[in-house]
Amino acid sequence: MEVDVYLGPRIEGAAARAAGVEAIGADGVYSAEAAHNGFLPLVPAAEHTSRITLLTNIAVAFARSPMDLAVTANDLQAMSHGRFVLGVGTQIRPHIENRYSMAWSGSPVGQVRDLILAIRAIQTAWQDGTPLQYRGEHYHHTLMTPMFDPGPNPYGPPPVWLAGLGPRMCRLAGEIAGGLLIHPFHSGTYIADHVAPAVEAGLLEAARARDDFVVHACPIVATGRTDEELEQAETGVRMLLAFYGSTPAYRVTLDAHGWGDLQTELNALTKQGRWADLPALLTDEVVDTLVVRAAPGEIATALEARYAGTVDRVGLSMPYTTDPETLAEVVAGFHP
């Protein structure tokens, strides 16, 4: 199992952080799009590393056009000498409409299918010189003049991985994407019972081999070498769990364990602006099921047991400040 480390949100210092992650033996770094742009930190990371994978986990797909995503991904693929992966996700309707002021189609699975196929058509036009003639339900791309054609990428087009948690999105990833990015709000049971079968169904539909597909999970991990570190980790993971649990799109995980009503309760508190009260609703059983707790050097073994061969790669979700030595010990467990 390969391991990726979160690069951090800001472009300042990203080069040093990425170089440090590479130095301790991690397989990649991932960026996320929240309060800061998800692509920009990967630029200095590409320039100051030589081995690790660079991954957006995720870039918000519906905030951009397929052409915009394809251009940015193509540049990062060239800059990193073929080490970039474009990870995209749909986000949820309130953010697309009210934060990004973009249209919500009402069919996120159908729209993101169209978006990925459009990106692939654009990449093929650049790589092979074929005319760009993509006409989908949501996206049309039929113009590519020489001035705007970057030509073949010497490292090939970057792969596109799709974020998912619900069965329909996971099946779609298996059908048309290069990999699946599993949202952090999951359990090992949910992966085995819902995600893995959906991926297999998508692969079967497209007559694709499992070896040609990457399943990437982003487990929420609590670890530390001191009581203070462990306390900070516990506070961080409980707040993150409560935030995710309040989101209707992630209720599928709670439903799988019979805890669906918890999502309703958490969501009600968010509507009252009572964000600080959310973690108190989480029982120890919920936290123990959704969080991986272990000593730093034992995290890799715990994750191998949790996923039992269903996951190829993990991106550690550690929503708290982690001592560099603690992180190095965690990573070392993946490559003894």
C-alpha positions in Angstrom: 0.0 0.0 0.0 1.4 3.4 -1.0 1.0 6.5 1.2 0.4 10.2 0.5 0.7 13.1 2.9 -1.3 16.3 2.8 0.8 19.1 1.4 -1.0 21.9 3.2 -3.2 24.7 1.9 -0.9 27.5 1.2 1.6 28.1 -1.6 4.1 29.6 0.8 6.5 27.0 2.1 5.0 24.3 -0.2 8.4 23.5 -1.8 10.0 22.8 1.5 7.1 20.8 2.8 7.0 18.6 -0.4 10.7 18.1 -0.3 10.4 17.0 3.4 7.7 14.5 2.6 9.8 13.1 -0.2 12.8 12.8 2.1 10.9 10.7 4.7 9.9 8.2 2.0 6.3 9.0 1.3 4.9 8.1 -2.1 3.1 11.4 -2.8 1.6 14.6 -1.6 -2.0 15.7 -2.1 -3.6 19.1 -2.1 -7.2 20.0 -1.4 -9.4 22.9 -2.5 -11.0 24.7 0.4 -10.0 28.2 1.5 -7.1 28.1 -1.0 -6.5 27.1 -4.6 -5.8 23.4 -4.9 -3.4 23.6 -7.8 -1.0 26.3 -6.8 0.9 24.6 -4.0 1.7 21.7 -6.4 3.7 24.1 -8.7 6.6 24.6 -6.3 6.2 21.0 -5.1 6.8 19.8 -8.7 9.9 22.0 -9.0 11.5 20.8 -5.7 10.8 17.1 -5.8 11.8 14.3 -8.3 10.0 11.1 -7.2 6.7 11.6 -5.5 3.2 11.8 -7.0 1.4 15.1 -7.0 -2.4 14.8 -6.6 -5.3 17.2 -6.3 -7.7 15.6 -3.8 -9.8 17.3 -4.9 -10.2 20.0 -7.4 -13.8 21.1 -7.6 -14.9 20.0 -11.0 -18.1 22.0 -11.4 -16.4 25.2 -10.6 -14.5 25.0 -13.9 -14.9 23.9 -17.5 -13.3 20.7 -18.8 -10.9 22.9 -20.9 -9.7 24.8 -17.9 -9.0 21.6 -16.0 -7.3 20.0 -18.9 -5.0 23.0 -19.5 -3.9 23.2 -15.8 -3.4 19.4 -15.5 -1.4 19.3 -18.7 1.0 22.0 -17.5 1.4 20.3 -14.1 2.0 17.0 -15.8 4.8 18.5 -17.9 6.3 20.5 -15.0 6.4 17.4 -12.8 7.8 15.1 -15.5 4.8 12.9 -15.5 4.0 12.7 -11.8 0.7 14.6 -11.7 -2.8 13.1 -11.1 -5.9 15.2 -11.6 -8.3 14.3 -8.9 -11.7 15.9 -9.3 -14.9 15.9 -7.2 -18.3 17.4 -7.7 -18.8 19.2 -4.3 -22.4 19.6 -3.1 -25.1 21.8 -4.6 -25.1 24.7 -2.0 -21.4 25.3 -2.6 -21.6 25.1 -6.4 -24.6 27.4 -6.6 -24.0 29.8 -3.7 -20.2 29.8 -3.2 -19.0 29.4 -6.8 -22.1 30.9 -8.4 -22.1 28.1 -11.0 -25.1 26.1 -12.4 -26.0 22.8 -10.8 -27.4 20.4 -13.3 -29.4 18.2 -10.9 -27.5 15.2 -12.1 -24.0 15.3 -10.6 -23.2 11.7 -11.7 -24.2 12.4 -15.3 -22.5 15.8 -15.4 -19.2 14.6 -14.0 -19.3 11.6 -16.5 -19.6 14.2 -19.2 -16.8 16.3 -17.8 -14.3 13.4 -17.6 -15.1 12.3 -21.1 -14.7 15.9 -22.3 -11.3 16.1 -20.6 -10.3 12.9 -22.3 -11.4 14.2 -25.7 -9.3 17.3 -25.2 -6.3 15.3 -24.1 -6.6 13.1 -27.2 -6.8 16.0 -29.5 -3.6 17.5 -28.1 -1.8 14.2 -27.9 -2.8 12.7 -31.2 -3.6 15.7 -33.3 -7.2 14.5 -33.9 -9.9 17.2 -34.4 -11.7 18.2 -31.3 -15.3 17.3 -31.7 -16.8 16.6 -28.3 -20.5 17.1 -27.9 -22.0 15.9 -24.6 -25.1 16.6 -22.7 -23.4 19.3 -20.5 -20.2 20.2 -22.3 -19.4 21.0 -26.0 -15.8 21.4 -27.2 -15.4 21.8 -30.9 -12.7 24.5 -31.3 -9.0 24.0 -31.0 -6.8 26.3 -33.1 -3.0 25.9 -33.3 -2.4 28.9 -31.0 -4.3 27.2 -28.2 -3.0 23.7 -28.8 -0.1 22.8 -26.5 0.7 19.7 -28.6 1.6 16.3 -27.3 2.7 16.1 -23.7 6.1 14.3 -23.6 4.9 12.4 -20.5 1.5 11.5 -21.8 -1.9 12.9 -20.6 -2.2 13.0 -16.8 -4.7 10.5 -15.4 -8.0 11.6 -14.0 -9.3 10.2 -10.7 -12.8 10.7 -9.5 -13.8 11.3 -5.9 -16.8 9.3 -4.6 -18.5 7.8 -1.6 -22.0 6.8 -2.8 -22.3 3.6 -4.9 -23.3 5.5 -8.1 -20.2 7.7 -8.1 -17.9 4.8 -7.2 -19.3 2.7 -10.0 -18.8 5.6 -12.4 -15.2 5.9 -11.3 -14.7 2.2 -12.1 -16.2 2.7 -15.5 -14.5 5.8 -16.8 -11.8 7.2 -14.5 -8.2 6.1 -13.8 -8.9 5.8 -10.1 -11.3 6.4 -7.2 -10.7 8.9 -4.4 -12.7 7.7 -1.4 -13.9 10.5 0.8 -12.5 10.4 4.4 -15.9 9.9 6.0 -15.9 6.1 5.7 -15.3 2.9 7.6 -13.6 -0.4 6.5 -17.0 -2.1 6.6 -18.5 0.6 4.3 -15.6 0.2 1.8 -16.0 -3.6 1.7 -19.8 -3.7 1.5 -20.6 -0.7 -0.7 -17.5 0.9 -2.4 -15.7 -2.2 -3.6 -18.7 -3.9 -5.2 -19.6 -0.6 -6.9 -16.1 -0.2 -8.3 -16.1 -3.8 -9.5 -19.4 -3.3 -11.3 -18.1 -0.2 -13.1 -14.9 -2.0 -14.1 -17.0 -5.0 -15.4 -19.3 -2.6 -17.3 -16.3 -1.1 -19.1 -14.5 -4.5 -19.5 -11.5 -3.0 -17.6 -9.0 -4.9 -15.4 -8.7 -4.1 -11.7 -4.9 -3.8 -12.2 -5.5 -0.8 -14.4 -7.4 1.1 -11.7 -6.3 2.8 -8.4 -8.5 2.8 -5.3 -7.3 5.6 -3.1 -8.7 6.1 0.4 -8.2 9.1 2.7 -8.6 7.6 6.2 -9.0 9.8 9.2 -6.1 8.9 11.4 -5.4 9.7 15.1 -1.9 9.2 16.3 0.8 10.7 18.4 3.9 10.0 20.5 2.9 12.0 23.6 -0.3 12.6 25.6 -0.4 16.1 24.3 -0.2 15.0 20.7 -2.9 12.3 21.2 -5.2 14.9 22.9 -4.8 17.3 19.9 -5.4 14.4 17.5 -8.6 13.4 19.3 -9.9 16.9 19.2 -9.1 17.4 15.6 -10.6 14.1 14.3 -13.8 14.6 16.3 -14.4 18.1 14.9 -13.7 16.8 11.4 -16.0 13.8 11.8 -18.8 16.0 13.1 -18.5 18.4 10.2 -18.6 15.6 7.6 -21.4 13.9 9.4 -23.6 16.9 9.1 -23.5 16.8 5.3 -26.4 15.0 3.6 -24.2 13.6 0.8 -22.1 11.7 3.4 -25.0 10.2 5.2 -24.6 6.9 3.3 -21.8 6.0 5.7 -23.9 6.6 8.8 -26.8 4.7 7.2 -24.6 1.7 6.6 -24.1 1.5 10.4 -27.6 2.3 11.4 -26.7 5.9 12.5 -28.5 7.9 9.9 -30.4 10.0 12.4 -27.1 11.4 13.6 -26.7 13.2 10.3 -30.1 14.9 10.8 -29.1 16.0 14.3 -25.7 17.4 13.3 -27.2 19.2 10.3 -29.7 20.9 12.5 -27.0 22.3 14.7 -25.1 23.7 11.7 -28.3 25.5 10.6 -28.3 27.1 14.0 -24.7 28.1 13.7 -23.7 25.9 16.6 -20.6 24.4 15.0 -18.7 24.0 18.3 -21.5 21.8 19.7 -21.3 19.2 16.9 -18.6 16.9 18.4 -20.6 16.3 21.6 -23.1 14.3 19.5 -20.6 11.8 18.4 -20.5 8.6 20.5 -17.3 6.7 21.2 -18.7 3.9 19.0 -19.0 6.2 16.0 -15.5 7.7 16.4 -14.0 4.2 17.0 -15.6 3.0 13.8 -14.7 5.9 11.5 -11.2 6.8 12.8 -8.0 4.7 12.7 -6.2 5.0 16.0 -2.7 3.5 16.5 0.8 4.3 17.5 2.7 6.1 14.7 4.6 3.0 13.7 1.5 0.9 13.6 -0.8 3.0 11.5 0.2 1.2 8.3 -0.6 -2.2 9.8 -3.9 -0.9 11.1 -4.8 0.4 7.6 -3.8 -2.8 5.9 -6.2 -4.7 8.2 -9.0 -2.1 7.8 -9.0 -2.3 4.0 -8.1 -6.0 3.5 -6.9 -5.6 0.0 -9.7 -3.3 -1.2 -7.5 -0.1 -1.3 -4.2 0.4 -3.2 -3.1 3.8 -1.8 -4.0 6.0 1.1 -3.8 9.7 1.8 -3.5 10.4 5.5 -6.2 12.7 6.8 -4.7 14.1 10.0 -6.7 17.3 11.0 -4.2 18.5 13.6 -0.6 19.6 13.8 1.7 16.6 13.5 5.3 16.6 14.8 7.7 15.9 11.9 9.2 13.0 13.8 5.8 11.5 14.4 4.9 11.8 10.7 8.2 10.2 9.7 7.5 7.3 11.9 4.0 6.9 10.4 5.4 6.9 6.9 8.2 4.5 7.7 5.6 1.9 8.7 4.5 1.7 5.1 7.9 0.9 3.7 9.7 -1.1 6.4 
